[in-house]
Amino acid sequence: MEIMDIAFPNLGIYLKNVPKGFSIFGFDIALYGVIICMGVLAGILMAAHQAKVTGQDADMYWDFAIYAVVISIIGARIYYVIFEWDMYKDNLLQVFNIRQGGLAIYGGVIGGFSTLFVYAWLKKQKTFLMMDTAVPGLILGQAIGRWGNFTNREVFGEYTNNILAMRLPVAAVRERDISESILAHMEEGVNYIQVHPTFLYESLWNLGILALMLLYRKHKKFDGEIALLYLGGYGLGRAWIEGIRTDQLFLPGTEIPVSQLLAVILFAGAVVCDAAVRIRKRKTEI
């Protein structure tokens, strides 16, 4: 394979010269950043649309997004740097270089939810209603943003030969992301690895969760239930996808993938909270 090629052999797809970026007037622009921006814009548009559908002020969500986007990016970077500190401790300026990736979505989610709580409190809005309105946009943005990992040749899993198996030239990926299992399956003389396209799995999973949100919206039993669907649904998917990724972030001093642990906790917490609220509402209605 040529260094800029990407292939899905079992689907008969071979993409030649897939760029990582482009230049405008001599200024290099990474496709990763462009795709992330597209995801953010699509997410805000979705939230604003949901606001209109539910009789809220759509402009309020555009206003909220200004703060949420900035805090979420900062949160995503802080989360990544904390659990990859060995990469940055000797070159602190690299902490501010996000052009090559290095944003952890759970850090962004924490930042976004924290911003929403503060914003709703200051504006005297219903926090859980705002959460239900915003999360369809959040998961749509995540589904789109994952394709930035595709152009960056990152966020892939262990070796596989399933129908969606992806091939990447060895020279195009980070050496530390190539596991011993992947190396063991490399045939002699080839210059590529064959792996799970976990970015694709997560993107498709997120679109499925978005569809469930939109279908269930009119049937929700209480404000905050769509947000719980997001936390639980995304957590369930992330838990199994994280398990096959080769670029996991670990709890310091352990081999426990921090995002997988958090995903399991959020899934379990969402299920328990939803059940508890439903039981409480049922008792009050009797």
PALOMI-432147 format. One record per residue: x, y, z of N, C-alpha, C, CB in turn. Coordinates in steps of 0.02 Angstrom, whole numbers, plus 50000, padded with zeros to 5 digits. Glycine has a CB too. Layout:
<recs>
XYZXYZXYZXYZ
...
</recs>
This chain:
<recs>
500424994050000500005000050000500445006250000499535000050061
500195011449967500535017949971500365021150038500325022549912
500775025650061500715028250130500055031950142501295032850144
499745034750091499125038650101498495034650084499145044850060
498575028050072498005023950053497655021050114498225018350006
497015019550107496615016150158496175011150122496195021250202
496115005050147495715000050113495264996250162496174995050078
494704994050135494234989650170494174983450125493524993150184
494644978850129494704973450080494094968950074495294969150097
493764967450129493194962950127492564966250099493054960250196
492594972850091492054976550059492244978349987491884982850098
492854976749968493084978349901493214985849891492594976049850
493374989449946493484996649942494224998149951493065000449996
494515001749904495215003849908495245011249893495674999749859
495415015249944495435022449937496155024649929495095025949997
496315028049874496995030249862497075037649880497185029049788
497645039149909497835046149924497315049749966497935049949859
497115046650021496655049950068497055055050108496315044750116
496925061450099497345066650131497195067450206497235073350096
497685069950241497585071750311497405079150318498215070250352
497505082850265497355089950267497465093150199497785093450319
497445099750198497545103450136497825110250154496885104050095
498035113950104498335120550115497925125950080499055120650091
497865131650113497545137550084498025143450095496835138950116
498265146150040498745151750043499345150050087498395158050069
499575143850082500165141750119500035139750191500655147150118
499395140150213499235138350282498935131250282498735143450314
499245126850320499025119850323498405119150368499585115350349
497905115850342497285114650379497175107150385496675118150345
497125104650446497025097550457496295095750448497255095550528
496155090350411495475088050402495155086150468495445082150353
495565083850515495315082150582494935088050611495895080050628
495235093950608494925099850636494305101950597495405105550636
494335101250531493755103050489493155098550506493935102350414
493285092050513492745087350528492465088550597493005080150522
492895089950646492665091550713492205097750710493255092850761
492405102750673491995108850666491325107350634492365114150626
491325102950584490705100950552490245097450602490845096450491
490545093250643490145089750694489855094550744490575084550729
490255099450765490005104450814489425108350784490575109250834
489505110650722488975114550690488335110450682489215117150622
488415104250659487835099950651487485098650718488045093250619
487885097850771487605096750837487205102750862488145095150886
487465108750851487105114750872486465115550833487555121050863
486495114350767485895114750726485365109750750486065113550652
485575103750767485115098650792484795100950858485475092050802
485195103550904484925105850969484435111550959485495108051015
484605116250914484155121850900483495119350870484495126850853
483545114350827482935111450798482515108150851483115106450743
482835104450895482465101150949482125106350994482935096650991
482455111951004482165117351044481515119851012482665123151053
481535120950946480935123250911480375118150916481095124750838
480545111850906480045106550908479695106150976480365099850892
480075107551029479795107151097479565113851124480315104151143
479525118951080479255125451101479725129751142478645124451139
480375128651137480865132651173481175137851126481415128051204
481565142151155481915147351117482555144451087482065153451162
482565143651021483155140650989483765145050997483015139550915
483675151651000484245156151006484625155051071484015163451003
484265152751123484585151451187485115145951179484065149551240
484975141051136485445135551128486055137551087485095129651094
485965142351042486545145151007486985148951057486325149750950
486675152551102487035156251153487405151451199486555160751193
487065146251221487365141151264487955137751229486845135951284
487885136651164488405133051127489065136751126488175131751056
489045143251127489665147251127490105145251186489505154851129
489785144751244490155142851304490315135351305489755144851367
489835131351286489905124151291490465121451246489255120751273
490515124151185491025121851138491725123251165490925125151069
491825129251190492485131051216492675126751276492505138551235
492215126151324492355122251384492435114851368491795123151436
492045112351320492085105351302492755103651270491525103451254
493005108051226493655106851195494205106851248493805112151141
494165111651293494655111951348494615105551390494545118151391
494005103551406493905097451447494165091251412493175096651463
494035090751346494265084951308495025084551307493995085251237
495345090351301496075090451300496375088951368496325097351275
496085091851421496335090551488496275083151506495935094751540
495715080051490495605072951503496155068851469494905070751479
496285070351405496785066551367497475067551396496775068651294
497655073751410498325075151436498445071951504498435082751440
497935072151547498005069151613498205061751609497355069851653
497865058051564497985050951560498515049051509497345047451543
498815054051476499395052851432499965057551453499205053951357
500015058751518500475063751544501205062451523500435064151619
501395056151518502085054551500502275057251431502185046951502
501775058251388501905060951322502065068451323501305059751277
501825071851376501855079251376502305082151431501165081951384
502475078151480502825080851538503505084051521502925075451589
503815081651467504465084351448504425089651393504915078751425
503825090951370503725096151318503025099051327503815093051245
502965103451375502315106051395501965109951340502375110351456
502335112851293502025116651239501585112151195502555120051197
501755105751193501355101051152500655100051181501715094451147
500555101951243499885101551272499395105651231499895103951346
499625110951201499185115551164499125113751090499425122651171
499475108451068499455106450998498945100950988500145104150976
498355102750963497825097850953497715096350879497175100250985
498165098750837498085097850765498155090450744498585102050727
498505086550785498605079450769498145074950811499335077550780
497615077750839497165073850881497325074950954497225066350863
497085070350995497225070951067496655074251105497845074751078
496035072951083495445075351119495055069251142495005080051074
494925068751206494545063051233493825065151243494865060651301
493375061651210492675063851208492355064151277492275059151164
492545059651322492235059851389492435066251426492445053751430
493025068751414493215075151442492775080751415493945076751428
492615080351350492175085151320491465084651347492165084351245
491235078551357490565077451385490515080351456490385069951386
491025079151496491025081851564491015089451562491655079451602
491415092351517491425099651510490755102351486491965101751461
490445098951438489805101251411489245100951462489625097251351
489205095451499488675094751549488785099651606488665087651577
489405100751625489555105551678489345112651657490305105451696
489485114351594489295120851568488535121651568489575121851498
488195116251549487455116651546487155117851615487175110151517
487415114351666487155115351734487225122651756487515110751784
487815125451743487935132351763487505137151722488685134151754
487465136051657487075140351613486335140251632487165138151539
486065134251642485355133651660485215137151727485155126351664
485675136551773485585139751839485595147351832486125137451888
486065149951793486125157251785485525160051747486765158951749
485285156351697484735158751656484045156651682484825156151585
484055153051739483435150751770483025146451723483025156751795
483365141851690483035137151644482985130251676483435136751578
482555126051648482475119251672483075115051649481805116151647
483495113251696484125109851679484005103451640484515108251742
483555099151663483465092651632483115093151565483065088151678
482695098151556482395099351490482935101551441481835104551494
483385105851463483935107951420484385102051402484345113451455
484505097651449484905091751435484585087451382485025087651500
483935086251388483575082251339483605085451270482845081251360
483595091951268483615095651204484305095551173483385102751214
484815095751214485495096351189485815089651169485925099551241
485645084151203486015077951191485925074951121485805072851241
485355075851087485345073451017485875076850974484645074650986
485975083350986486505086850950487195084550969486445094250963
487275082951033487925080551057488115074051024487915079551133
487655069251021487835062750993487895063050917487325057451014
487525067550885487615068550813488315071350799487075073250784
488515076150839489185078950832489725073750842489285084650881
489625069250890490105063950902490145059150842489915059950965
489555057550814489535052950757489935055750698488815051550736
489855062250686490225065450631490965066350649489905072350615
491095068550709491775069950731492225063850728491775072650800
491965057850738492365051750736492725050950669491935045650749
492455053850616492775053150551493425057250547492305055350495
493525061750594494175065050599494715059950617494145070650651
494525054850657495005049650673495175045450612494715045150729
494695044850566494825041250503495365044650463494175040650462
495315051150453495815054750413496485055050450495575061750397
496475054550516497095054650556497415047750563496955057550624
497065042650538497305035650544497415033850617497965034750505
496915035050659496965033550730496295030750755497155039950771
496285028850818495685025950850495465019750810495105031250853
495915014950806495745008450776495835003050828496165007050713
495604997050811495624991650859496144986350842494954988450864
496064980650874496514975050862496404971950793496434969650917
496784966850777496724963550712496024960450705497264958050704
495764960750645495134957350629495124955850555494524961550649
494724950950536494594949550465493844949550452494914942650445
493474953550493492754953750482492594957950421492404956650544
491954958650406491744961850344491964969250340490994961550338
492054972450398492244979550399492994980650411491854983150453
493384975350409494104975950422494424981350379494454969150409
494874985150411495204990850378495954989750376495034997450416
496254991650319496974991250312497274998250310497164987250249
497814999050347498165005450350498915004150342498025009050417
499265008150302499995007450297500325008450365500275012350246
500805004250381501155004750445501455011650454501704999350450
501725014550401502065020950405501585026750419502445022350341
500925025550412500435030950420500155031350490499865030050371
500305026450533500005026350600500555027050653499615019850611
500335028650714500805029250769501055022350790500485032950828
501695021750799501985015250817501685012450881502735015850825
501555016850929501295014450993500585011750989501325020051044
500235013150933499545010650925499525003650894499145015450883
500115001150873500144994550842500304989350896500684994350784
499824985350912499904980450967500284974250943499214978450995
500474970150991500814963950975500364959250935501064960451039
499714959450951499234955250915499194957250841498544955750947
499204963750828499184966150759499814964050722499114973850757
500394964850755501024962850725501054955450710501614964850771
500754951550754500774944250746500374942050684500494940850808
499904946050663499484944250605499734947450540498764946450618
500284951150543500564954050482500944948750443501034960050499
500764947950381501124943150339501804945950319500704941450276
502274941550309502954943650292502954947450226503424937550288
503274953250226503344957150165502814962450154503354952550109
502274962450194501754967550185501924973750225501054964750206
501664979450203501804985750237501194988950268502124990650189
500684984750282500064987350310499834983050369499514987650257
499394985950409499064982250463498324981650447499164985850533
497994976550474497274975550463496934975550531497134968850423
496454980050540496194981350607495444982650607496564987250638
495164982650668494464984850678494424992450667494214982950750
493964994850625493875002050618493415004650674493585003850548
493685005050734493255006650792492945013650787493655006050856
493285018150750492975024750740492315023950703493455029350700
492285019250655491685018050616491145014750660491835013650555
491355009850701490875006650746490525011850789491215001350790
490935016250818490645021250864490205026250827491195024950901
490405028150767489995032850728489315029750713490355034750663
489305023550691488675020150676488255019050739488805013450641
488585017250793488235016250857487895022750878488715013750912
488255028250873487985034750893487385036750851488525040150888
487405035250787486825036750744486225032550765486995035450670
486355026350786485815022150811485505024950875486075015050825
485915027350920485675030450982485275036750966486255031951030
485515040650918485155046750897484465044950871485555050550844
484415039750830483765037550805483305035650862483855031650757
483565032050912483155030150970482905036351007483555025651017
483345041251016483155047451050482575050851015483755052251053
482625051450949482115055050911481455051250911482355056250839
481495044550909480885040550910480545040650979481045033450890
480955040851031480695040451099480505047151129481195037051144
480725052651097480645059351126479925060751149480845064551074
479435059051108478735060551125478455055851178478305060151062
478825050651194478575045651241478945045851308478635038751212
479395050551316479795050751378479335052051438480335056251374
479515049251494479105049651555479285055551599479185043351594
479875058451590480085064051632480655067651598480295061551702
480745074051616481305077851590481955074851616481255085351611
482425073951572483065070851589483115063751565483165071051664
482555060851542482585053851521482965052951455481875051051513
482925057851410483305057451348484055058051363483085062851298
484225062251412484925062851432485175056251462485005068551484
484745052851500484935046351527485015041151471484415043851578
484595041751419484665037351361485345038551328484095038551311
485545044751324486205046251296486755043251339486295053851290
486745044651404487275042351448487315034751449487165045051519
486735031451454486725024151456486875021051388486065021751480
486565023751336486655020851269487365021751244486165023951221
487625027751250488315028851228488795024951272488485036451230
488655024651337489095020951383489125013551365488845021751454
488545010751347488525003651329488955002351267487805001251317
488875006551217489275005651156490015006851167489025010251102
490165012151204490865013851216491215008451257490915020651253
490855005151301491155000051344491444994351302490644997351394
491064991951253491324986351213491814988751159490754982551180
491694994651131492154997151080492834998751111491865003451046
492835001751170493465003451203493874997251217493325007151269
493534991651228493884985451243494314982751187493394980251263
494184984751125494584982251069495044987551039494124979551015
495034993651067495474998851042496194997651066495235005751065
496665000151027497374999351045497665005751074497774997150985
497275011151078497545017551103497195019551168497445023151050
497065014651209496695015951271497095020451319496525009451306
496715024351358497005028251413496865024451477496695035551416
497385023551518497315019351577497325023451641497875014051580
496975020851691497045023751758497775023151780496565020351809
498065028451807498775028151827498925022151871498975034551863
499455018551853499675012851893499285006551883499665014651964
498815006551834498405000651822498374999151748497685001551851
498054993651731497914992051661497164992451647498174985051643
496824996851685496104997751678495985003651631495764998951747
495665002551574495515008051528495015012851561495215005351460
495225019051571494815023751609494155025251575495205030151620
494155025951509493535027551474493055021551474493685029651402
493325015551473492895009651477492575009151546493295003351461
492965010451598492695010351666492155015651674493255011551717
492285021751649491805027151653491175025451615492105033651628
491255022351556490675020451515490225015451552490915017451448
490535010551584490145005551622489775008851680490604999951648
490115013351715489815016851772489215021051748490325021351807
489305024651693488765028851668488185024751642489025033351612
488325019151610487775014751588487375012151647488055008751547
487735009551697487385006951757487015012451793487885003551804
487325018251800487015023851834486385026251798487495029651841
486415026451731485835028651692485255023851701486015029351618
485395017351699484865012351708484545012951777485145005251698
484965013551828484715014051897484305020451906485295013951947
484555026051881484195032451888483535032351853484625038151862
483515029551793482895029251755482385025051791483015026451684
482595019251816482145014851853481895018151917482495008251869
482345021551953482165024752016481645030252005482785027552050
481745034351954481275039751940480595036951920481545044451886
480595031751878479975028751857479585025851916480105023251805
479935022451961479615019552020479325025052065480115015252060
479715030352073479485035952114478865039252084480035041152123
478865040252019478285043351986477675038851992478435044751912
477775032251986477225027551990476905027852060477465020451973
477325028352111477075028652180476675034952192477645028052230
476905040552164476565046952174475895047152136477005052652153
475835043152084475225043052044474695038552073475375041051974
474905034052118474415029452148473985033052200474785023452181
</recs>
